[in-house]
Each structure stands twice: as structure tokens, then as C-alpha cells.
Amino acid sequence: MTDPALFGILILERDPQTFANLPGLIQVWLQDAGGFAAVGLVVYLLYALRSPKDQPASSKARAPVTMWMLVMGMLSLLCYASYIAAWSGGIGRDTVNMVPYVQPGETIPYFPPQFALQFQPMFLMFGGLFALLGIGQPFVMDLFKLRFRRIWALTKVGFLETWRNRMFWVFVLFVLPFLFPLQWFIPIKAEDQLRTTVDWTSLSTTFLLLLPGAIIAAFSIPNDVKNQTIYTIVSKPIERFEVVLGRFFGFTLLMTVPLILMTFGSWLFISTTTIDEKAVEETQKARIPHRGQLYFRARSNEYRGTNVGREFDYRKYIAGSKSTSERAIWAFENIPAAMAGTDRDAVPCEYTFDIFRLTKGDENRGVDINIRFTAWQCDQLPPSVRGDGRWQWADSEKEKQYKAEREEIDRKLAKGEIPGVSIKSLDYALPNTPGWKYINDLAEKYGFYEVASVEVYDYHPSGVPVPAGLFRKAREGTPPTDKEGYRQPRVQTYVKCISDGQMLGMASGDLYYMEGEKTFSENFFKCAFGLWCQVTVAIGVAITLSTYLAGIISFLATLFIYLSAYFVEHLKDVAGGTSTGGGPFESFTRILGTDTPTAQLDRTAGVKTAEVGDIAFSWIFRRYVNIVPDVYAFSWTNFLKEGFNINFEYLAMNFIVLFGYLLPWGILSYYLIRNREVAA
Amino acid sequence: MSETVVETRNLTKIYRDFWGRKKKVALNALDLTIQKGEIFGLLGPNGSGKTTTIKLLLGLLFPSSGDAFVFGEPAAKVEKNEKIGYLPEESYLYRFLNAEETLDFYGRLFNMPSETRKKRAAELIDTVGLANDKKRILREYSKGMRQRIGLAQALINDPDLIILDEPTSGLDPLGTRWMKDLILDLKKKGKTIIMCSHRLDDVQDVCDRIAILYGGDLQELGAVSKLVEDQKRLEIRASGVPLTDALKRDLAATIEKHGGKLESFGHPTTTLEDLFLRIVEESKTRPGRRYLPPVETTK
């Protein structure tokens, strides 16, 4: 009962952020942004307080020091001192967000930050919070002085400047991908036609918006200073931060116009072009997946999946054998009502697995798997005897009843005793046919359904229908909690590989239920929002840097920070000291000694010195990683091209993350432009 | 009693390099007081500190020491700018805007409502004589026209203090006359005006008081009429009598005896230009401060 292989492959190395992640994200934001704020506050207070008591009134007006700032600064320092004390005493460590141990060369799995109530993370959080409250006071007070009319005037001028200087002509380049489609130059599989088009248009849109956006933003204020047009602006009763805001909104608006036009153009192109049927079925849709959490279990409780040694592979593997007890299990804590509606016959379960062959196997054949679907009322237990691969029902009586009932239906079907049903066994029942009703009834009664011997191909999407009755059953009542307080998931999906000598690899995003479907067009425009966020990030960073640096330096620095985002995983490895081959100093030592990255180095004085250097460097890297934008969080091209719906929740989270990222830059720009002598 | 509009106390600006080392003293301990309704001129050769003074008053630069107050507020305060109009030397405006858009833009910066902005812009465009060119972008304007629109933007908020940096720069003689008349007209309306200029005749024509700066130091300060007086000589103005040698010899004692009428008897004046050049020359040979403020007496 395998559906045609027409489904999407969405590689999810990390789940998109949802509202559930907000508390953890806020805590981490307070720790990170607050850390920078604390440094800023200390520098600011030292600068302001070291000035003579009889300093000019102008200086006092420029760098005010209030009791609030002093108190917040003291509280912040107190929190950081407490953190250092707790850290050195090993008290209250953050156990919630600990990075799990991985084998060398394995990708560190991404877990969204969780709110941690231990002393150390809380001290850091409050230290950051107080620092932000202190450094943010003048900023917040001056926010009340901002006037929309002035900001709008500056916004309009920024927009008009670019428009009338005819910089929009650069966007004409956008038509090139349509005039010269990629398939003219490289062979593309029919089913990949839409994927390639989406990739190509997305890439050109990103490039054409990011680069001009960063250039315009980076050069705007420095040009105003250079041309001295800023003299006539800041000599008016405006808050200098309004100049920053005006430019920011102006250029964001400016980039929004071509983004809309390009998105609409791309959509029109895709809508009017003849796309291969396979590609349409595979990707021109917006599936709403319901995802679960993957874990691995076998007879041994210690089993956590097998690492087959593929570097940078984030999948874990289960061994294939008829008698294996190894299972990949997806746990679904909640079941949306849409999946369990009485009007619904079946819910598609879709999956894409990776096959790692230990033997050649049969020619032109994939590997066979069994998939078992259970509601929480039908708990499963791993086998207890070595060599027995069967997982049993916790309630063996119920299992017997189920088997008996199903056999009885099959017997009747075989004899043709059930009118209106032509199939000879429930194994052949398909959704929306009379026979499926019996599958549904059984699933709803027992909370169990299983498909056997499903053939899967390497990295090829497939799917099976699951009776909706199982989900209706799963939504009944409240699942119990175990000894450790974890609530049992409402639905679990067990995957077993039954082909000998083959290993099946999977990650959390590789299996999901289809909750519903939306239109590709809607998804297309939602995808553009992520791109808008990326452009906005680049504009915000460029403008902030340009309040202090020259145009070209601001542009290059923006480019550097932005491009760093694409190497952030490697940076995190270096910052965390988990990079294969060590940090920059150790790597350099290896280059000099022509040692491979994994070779064991002799513990010479030079190597020890390099390690100390790497520790210092990793500290700097950690600070740097904190200012690199999370560009991946804004990228929805994979969702679009694989035909997965981009939730509004994801987009709302994008906006929150964007705001959270730009706020510290905003505060920085406020202080920089306020204390800048524009005529110097 | 007149109201103080601008006051500087020991105002000093020192430019420093990246390492904080002193590069140049642009302004050294300037003490100035400008009263309401005055036209005050700042004179000095290039690099003397007059534009620095203006930038300090506007908050475009921050003082190294000392302080500047405008309408009693520290120069760093934004609020004081509500009552200030500023015409920079080169009329640094956005050249992609037309005259109407320029004035609308600056009107918005003063948070003026739409109706007021439109009315004020139309009035000012008429005043500066650009009614026929109001739809042209400034890039197409001549220097004189840009100077006019620059002045209009400086007046958009009907300011009480108008700071003009080289207001007649780029204007033809007629334009210069128009500008000077406008400045005098503004004075009649009770406005205070500070102007920097290299055109000494312009300054002499319109300014009540002037300060002459050289090398960042204040060299002279006072009323134009007083400063241009030559205290070592006398000027006698007479009419109805031919100027003969005998008359010159016996002038003081015998004018009346010769049947003429003595109309004036006072100090002859030199030109401001002469005065300016003399001060600059003297300052070169004798560096340091020349002007000493009068000793203050208790009121």
C-alpha cells in the first residue's frame, strides 16, 4: 500500500522556531544581548563618570548618567559576580541546554534553547536584563521624543534618493534567469523542474536584493556626512536616532518594492510556464505536516541508533533484519483536531529514508520496512529475549482480541460475506473504498494499525495512508505520565527495517503526517517574507555600522557578518572547541607538521601553547557568533521547493527574531550617532 | 533690558587624532554674548574658527572645553533648534528634490502640519524669487538659486535666530543687494542674525557688531561703527567753502572766520577691509590673543 513516490524531501536539520520556543529564546537573548549591553554600560558609565564634575552642560546633556543607570549597572554586576561564583563552585549549571555528546565528525544536533531555571543561566539572564534596562534607559526615554512626521520625511527622502538616482535599474538584471533558464545549461530531472526554478529565482532575488540593500544602507549616512547634507538635518529639532530610523525604514521600504515585484514576477512565470506533471505533483503544493520527535529503541535500553560513520550526516541508522528489535520511533505528543475529524478517512504518512547498504542487495529493489502506528492506549513493549525482534502490546489480551477480530474480517472478506466489499483481505484496503471502513473501525477501537513489507528507496519520498480512526482514538482521554513525569505521546510510529544486511537512516524530519494542504501560491508569497527579513537584517546592520564607520568599511563589515551566518555551524564548532583538527592555532600547528585533522598530536610545548591560544580564540569566537544573524531561520526556500506549507507561526517567529536581533543594533546606533560629531 | 540669545563661555575646540593627540586648536576660549535683535558678524580668514563656532552653536561639533548656550539651553540640546534657522555655506541640500519638496521635507523635520508647511513653503518660494522654478530639481539650479532655496529652508520655521554662513556666496550684485535687504528686514522683525562672510563690505553694510577671529583666537569684538573708527585722526566735514591750503593750515581756528559752516567734526573712518587686513597682518607678527574683554563691573 505504498503511495506513488510523489512527495517532498524536506531536509530539516533543525525545526523551525515556534511560539513554544519563545521563553527559551528570550532567556538566551537576554543573556547574549545583555552581555553586550553590560560591557556597553560599564564603558559608558566609566566614560561619563571619569569626566570632571564641572563638565560643560553640553557634555552632560550628551552623556547623561542617571541614578537608574547606576542602580541597574550595580545589579547587573552583582548578577555577573554571582554567576562567576556559582560557576567556579559548580553550582546551578544549566542542565537543560547542555549540548549532547557526539562522536567526532558527527553533526551536533540543533536543539532550540529551553528556558532554564538553574542558578547559572538565571544569573546570566538577570545580569543581562539589568544591563539592558540600564543602557536602554536614555534610549527608551528618547523614544518618546520621536515623531512619525520627521521619521517619515527621512524615510521618503531615502526612498526618493535611490529612486531618482535610478538605482532601480539594477533590478532589471532579475529578468535574466527567466530569459536564460538553467535547464538550457545543465540537465535537470523532470521532477526537479520546479525545485530548480524556485532555487534559481530565489537565489537571484536574494542576491539582487541583499547586495544593493547593503550597499545603499552602508553608504547613505556616510554620504550625507561627506556631502554635508546632514548639517541641515541635525541642525533641525530632530532626534538623531530619527535619522537612523528614517534611513532604515526608507531602505526597507525601498527593497520591499522590488521584492514584491520580483516575487510576483517569479510567481507569474511559474504559474504560466508548463511544468512537468511529476514536478507539479511532487512540489507544487503546500503540505501541512505534523511532525513528531524521533528516538531509537531496541531490546537494550541503551540503544540510540547507529552511526555509520558518514561525516556530517545528521541521520542515525537501524539495522535491517527480520528478527531485529531495533526501531526508529516517532513520538507525536499532540494530535491536531484536523487529523482526527470524523469526515476524514485517512491521514497520509510520508517519509524519506536513507539506505546504507552493507550488502549489494537485489538489483532495482529498495529495502523493505514495517511501519506500526499506535495510539497511546495501545502501548508497545520491546522484546525481552535475545533474538526475538517482535515488539508486543503491553496489554496482550487486547492484542489477541485485535488479531482475532481482524482475522474474522479477513475470513469474511475471503469468502465474500461482506456485501459491497470486493477485496479479499484488509491488506488491500485503500482509503475512500468500502473496505477501508473496517480498517478505520479497527484502528479506532484498538488504537493500532500496521503496514508490512513496504518497499522504500534510497532518499526517495514515499507514503502510506493511516486510518483517521487511530487519531480519533488517540485524542480520547489523557495519556498517563511515566515515573519521571514525562507524558506518554498520543501517537507513536515504529519503523522496522526487515531487509537483511541493509541499514536504514533517518532523522526527525524524515517522517510526518499530512495534517492538510494549502496552495503553492500562498506558500510562494510567504517564502518572500523570509527573504524580506534577511534583507532587513542586512540593512539594519549596515546602517548601524555606517553611523560610525565609513561607507565602504560598513559595507564590507556587513558583508562579513552576513556571510559568517553561512558558516555559523563551523564557527560554533570552533567557539565550542569541538572543531575537528582544533582551533586556528592547533590547525596551524597541524599544517606546519603536515598532520591530518584527526591525527593525535604529541603533547609538546608548542601544541600546548597552541591549545591555550585556541581557548582564548574560542572565547572571542563565542562573542562573535552571538552577533551573527540566524539567516537559516529566515530561509524558507526548502519548504517552498519541496512543497511544505510555511506556517504563519513560523513567520510570526521570524518577525520576533528579526526584532530581537535588530534591537541591540538599534541601541548601538542610537549611542553612536548621538555621540558622533557629524561635522568633524 | 536686552535678552541674550547666544552665549559662549571659554568655548574651545581642539581637533585630535585617533590617538587623542592634539592636532589643531580650532577655537580657543571664546567668550561671546549676542543679544536679541542683533546682526552679528563673524569675520576671519580661512581656518580662523568662525565656522567651527557656528558648528559648535548648532551642536554639529562638541566643545573640547567651555560651553555654548543658545536661548539659555546648552548647544547639545535638540530643543533649541526649534527656534534656529541655518543656512550653510554651500547650501548642502538634497539635489534630487525640487524646491517645493525641499521645503516640505524641512518643514516636516520641524513637525509642521501639512497645511502650515504648504502655506509657508509657498510664501518662502515667492520671497526668494523661485516661483517659476519650484518644480525643478536642485541639481538643475545655479549656485545663486541654490543659495536662495537654502535661505528659504533656513526660514521655514520662522526662526528667532538665523545663522548664515556666507549668505551672499554665489549671488550676483543684485542678489547680494536682495540678500542684504532681506537680512535687514529680518532684523526689523526682531530676529537675531549671526553671519559669517568673507565679503567685508556686506558685513559692514548689515552687521551691528562683529567678532574677528584669527587662529582660533578672538582678535576684535565690538560695534562695527566703533571698530572702524581711527582714534588717531580727526575728520572735519565742511560745505560751502573751497578747500584751500590756507584753509587746511588754519582750519580748526579759522573756519568760522572764513565765513563757512562747520558741519561735522569727528574721527574719520577707514574701510572694514583695511581694518580686517591690518588685524590679520598684526596677528601674524604677534601671535596670541589681541582682544581683551572689558573688565566686568558689578551691577
Chai-1 contact restraints between the chains, C-beta under 6 A:
chainA,res_idxA,chainB,res_idxB,connection_type,confidence,min_distance_angstrom,max_distance_angstrom,comment,restraint_id
A,P56,B,P63,contact,1.0,0.0,6.0,A-B,restraint_1
A,P56,B,D67,contact,1.0,0.0,6.0,A-B,restraint_2
A,A57,B,D67,contact,1.0,0.0,6.0,A-B,restraint_3
A,A57,B,P74,contact,1.0,0.0,6.0,A-B,restraint_4
A,S58,B,P63,contact,1.0,0.0,6.0,A-B,restraint_5
A,S58,B,D67,contact,1.0,0.0,6.0,A-B,restraint_6
A,S58,B,P74,contact,1.0,0.0,6.0,A-B,restraint_7
A,S58,B,A75,contact,1.0,0.0,6.0,A-B,restraint_8
A,S58,B,A76,contact,1.0,0.0,6.0,A-B,restraint_9
A,A61,B,P74,contact,1.0,0.0,6.0,A-B,restraint_10
A,A61,B,A76,contact,1.0,0.0,6.0,A-B,restraint_11
A,A61,B,K77,contact,1.0,0.0,6.0,A-B,restraint_12
A,R62,B,A76,contact,1.0,0.0,6.0,A-B,restraint_13
A,R147,B,N111,contact,1.0,0.0,6.0,A-B,restraint_14
A,R149,B,R108,contact,1.0,0.0,6.0,A-B,restraint_15
A,R149,B,N111,contact,1.0,0.0,6.0,A-B,restraint_16
A,R150,B,L109,contact,1.0,0.0,6.0,A-B,restraint_17
A,A153,B,F105,contact,1.0,0.0,6.0,A-B,restraint_18
A,A153,B,R108,contact,1.0,0.0,6.0,A-B,restraint_19
A,A153,B,L109,contact,1.0,0.0,6.0,A-B,restraint_20
A,V157,B,F105,contact,1.0,0.0,6.0,A-B,restraint_21
A,E161,B,F96,contact,1.0,0.0,6.0,A-B,restraint_22
A,R164,B,F96,contact,1.0,0.0,6.0,A-B,restraint_23
A,Q228,B,Y92,contact,1.0,0.0,6.0,A-B,restraint_24
A,T229,B,Y92,contact,1.0,0.0,6.0,A-B,restraint_25
A,T229,B,Y94,contact,1.0,0.0,6.0,A-B,restraint_26
A,Y231,B,L60,contact,1.0,0.0,6.0,A-B,restraint_27
A,Y231,B,P88,contact,1.0,0.0,6.0,A-B,restraint_28
A,Y231,B,Y92,contact,1.0,0.0,6.0,A-B,restraint_29
A,T232,B,Y92,contact,1.0,0.0,6.0,A-B,restraint_30
A,S235,B,L58,contact,1.0,0.0,6.0,A-B,restraint_31
A,S235,B,Y86,contact,1.0,0.0,6.0,A-B,restraint_32
A,K236,B,N81,contact,1.0,0.0,6.0,A-B,restraint_33
A,K236,B,L109,contact,1.0,0.0,6.0,A-B,restraint_34
A,P237,B,V78,contact,1.0,0.0,6.0,A-B,restraint_35
A,P237,B,N81,contact,1.0,0.0,6.0,A-B,restraint_36
A,P237,B,E82,contact,1.0,0.0,6.0,A-B,restraint_37
A,I238,B,L109,contact,1.0,0.0,6.0,A-B,restraint_38
A,E677,B,L61,contact,1.0,0.0,6.0,A-B,restraint_39
A,E677,B,F62,contact,1.0,0.0,6.0,A-B,restraint_40
A,V678,B,L60,contact,1.0,0.0,6.0,A-B,restraint_41
A,A679,B,K55,contact,1.0,0.0,6.0,A-B,restraint_42
A,A679,B,L60,contact,1.0,0.0,6.0,A-B,restraint_43
A,A679,B,L61,contact,1.0,0.0,6.0,A-B,restraint_44
